[in-house]
Amino acid sequence: MTSPRLDIQQIMRYLPHRYPFLLVDKIIEITPGSSIVGCKNVTINEPFFAGHFPSFPVMPGVLIIEALAQTGGIYALESLNLKVAEDPDVKVFFMSIDKARFRKPVQPGDTLIMTMKLINQRRNIWKFAGRAEVDGTLVCEAEMMASVGN
């Protein structure tokens, strides 16, 4: 069974990120012990589009990876019942990325659906398999690790 989704106000209780670096707009689904699905509405107002690229705006791949990582961070913090807004000493640190592949450009008007599936969790180390899709088409995939701690 899935728990209720999280809106932007709830997400900001979990993550310390703020505009322009908060890259998750809502959480659609959290399946405890398994996965999380998040959403990023990509708009032309994003500051990176001014230079990447003015004649053909494309969301930078590193920001797609960051959006996936933030989604995984929300999953880990929710699983541990930790919120940065309640305990500012709690941190999630990106540790590694493997098998990253970019399949298709993400452009203004796209809705990026990010799925992070838990591969393994030991102590404070979390490993995820991430997928980002637009309209059901895979645009990015990667395996990532993060550390949660104070």
C-alpha positions as CSV (number, residue, x, y, z in Angstrom):
1,M,0.0,0.0,0.0
2,T,1.2,3.5,-0.8
3,S,1.2,6.5,1.5
4,P,-0.3,9.8,0.6
5,R,1.6,12.1,-1.7
6,L,3.6,15.1,-0.5
7,D,3.1,18.6,-1.8
8,I,5.8,21.3,-2.1
9,Q,5.3,22.6,1.4
10,Q,5.8,19.1,2.8
11,I,8.8,18.5,0.6
12,M,10.4,21.7,1.9
13,R,10.2,20.2,5.4
14,Y,12.3,17.2,4.3
15,L,14.9,19.0,2.0
16,P,17.0,22.0,2.7
17,H,17.0,23.0,-1.0
18,R,15.2,26.1,-2.1
19,Y,14.6,27.9,-5.4
20,P,16.4,27.7,-7.8
21,F,17.8,24.4,-6.6
22,L,14.7,22.6,-5.3
23,L,14.0,20.3,-8.2
24,V,11.1,18.2,-6.9
25,D,7.6,19.8,-7.1
26,K,5.6,16.9,-5.6
27,I,5.8,13.3,-4.5
28,I,3.1,11.2,-6.2
29,E,3.7,7.9,-4.4
30,I,5.8,6.4,-1.6
31,T,5.9,2.7,-1.2
32,P,7.7,1.9,2.1
33,G,10.6,-0.5,1.8
34,S,10.5,-0.2,-2.0
35,S,10.2,3.1,-4.0
36,I,9.2,6.7,-4.4
37,V,7.8,8.6,-7.4
38,G,8.3,12.3,-7.7
39,C,7.4,15.0,-10.2
40,K,9.2,18.1,-11.6
41,N,7.3,20.5,-13.9
42,V,9.9,21.9,-16.2
43,T,9.1,25.5,-17.3
44,I,10.8,28.0,-19.5
45,N,11.2,30.2,-16.4
46,E,14.0,27.9,-15.0
47,P,17.1,30.0,-14.7
48,F,19.4,27.5,-16.5
49,F,17.4,27.8,-19.8
50,A,18.9,31.3,-20.3
51,G,22.2,29.7,-21.2
52,H,21.5,26.0,-21.8
53,F,20.7,26.6,-24.7
54,P,19.0,29.9,-25.8
55,S,18.0,28.6,-29.2
56,F,17.2,25.0,-28.1
57,P,16.4,25.0,-24.3
58,V,17.4,21.7,-22.7
59,M,17.4,20.8,-19.0
60,P,21.1,20.0,-18.1
61,G,21.6,16.3,-17.4
62,V,23.3,17.0,-14.1
63,L,20.1,18.7,-12.9
64,I,18.0,15.7,-14.0
65,I,20.4,13.6,-11.8
66,E,20.1,16.1,-9.0
67,A,16.3,15.9,-9.2
68,L,16.5,12.1,-8.9
69,A,18.9,12.4,-6.0
70,Q,16.5,14.8,-4.2
71,T,13.7,12.4,-4.7
72,G,15.8,9.6,-3.2
73,G,16.7,11.9,-0.3
74,I,13.1,12.5,0.5
75,Y,12.5,8.7,0.5
76,A,15.4,8.1,2.9
77,L,14.3,10.9,5.3
78,E,10.7,9.9,5.2
79,S,11.7,6.3,5.9
80,L,13.7,7.5,8.9
81,N,11.0,9.9,10.0
82,L,13.5,12.8,9.8
83,K,12.8,16.3,8.5
84,V,15.4,19.0,7.9
85,A,12.9,21.6,9.0
86,E,12.6,20.0,12.4
87,D,16.3,19.0,12.8
88,P,18.6,21.3,10.7
89,D,21.6,19.0,11.6
90,V,20.2,16.2,9.5
91,K,22.0,16.0,6.2
92,V,21.7,13.8,3.0
93,F,24.9,13.6,1.1
94,F,25.2,12.4,-2.5
95,M,28.0,9.7,-2.5
96,S,28.1,8.1,-5.9
97,I,26.6,7.7,-9.3
98,D,26.9,4.7,-11.6
99,K,25.5,3.6,-14.9
100,A,24.1,7.1,-15.8
101,R,22.6,7.3,-19.2
102,F,20.7,10.1,-20.9
103,R,18.3,9.0,-23.6
104,K,16.3,12.1,-24.7
105,P,16.4,15.9,-24.0
106,V,14.1,17.3,-21.4
107,Q,12.6,20.6,-22.5
108,P,10.3,23.4,-21.2
109,G,6.7,22.1,-20.9
110,D,7.8,18.6,-20.0
111,T,6.8,16.9,-16.8
112,L,9.6,14.8,-15.4
113,I,8.5,11.8,-13.5
114,M,11.2,10.4,-11.3
115,T,11.2,6.9,-9.8
116,M,13.8,5.8,-7.3
117,K,13.7,2.2,-6.3
118,L,15.6,1.1,-3.2
119,I,18.3,-1.4,-4.0
120,N,19.9,-1.6,-0.6
121,Q,20.1,0.2,2.7
122,R,22.7,-0.5,5.4
123,R,23.0,1.8,8.4
124,N,23.1,5.3,7.0
125,I,23.9,4.3,3.4
126,W,21.2,4.1,0.8
127,K,21.5,2.8,-2.8
128,F,18.8,3.5,-5.4
129,A,18.1,2.7,-9.1
130,G,16.7,5.8,-10.6
131,R,14.6,6.5,-13.7
132,A,13.3,9.7,-15.1
133,E,10.6,9.7,-17.7
134,V,8.6,12.2,-19.8
135,D,5.3,11.0,-21.2
136,G,6.2,7.4,-20.4
137,T,9.5,7.7,-22.3
138,L,12.8,7.0,-20.5
139,V,15.0,10.2,-20.6
140,C,17.6,9.3,-17.9
141,E,18.6,6.4,-15.7
142,A,21.3,5.9,-13.1
143,E,22.2,4.1,-9.8
144,M,23.0,6.4,-6.9
145,M,24.2,6.2,-3.3
146,A,23.6,8.6,-0.5
147,S,24.5,9.0,3.1
148,V,22.0,10.2,5.8
149,G,23.4,11.6,9.0
150,N,23.8,14.5,11.5
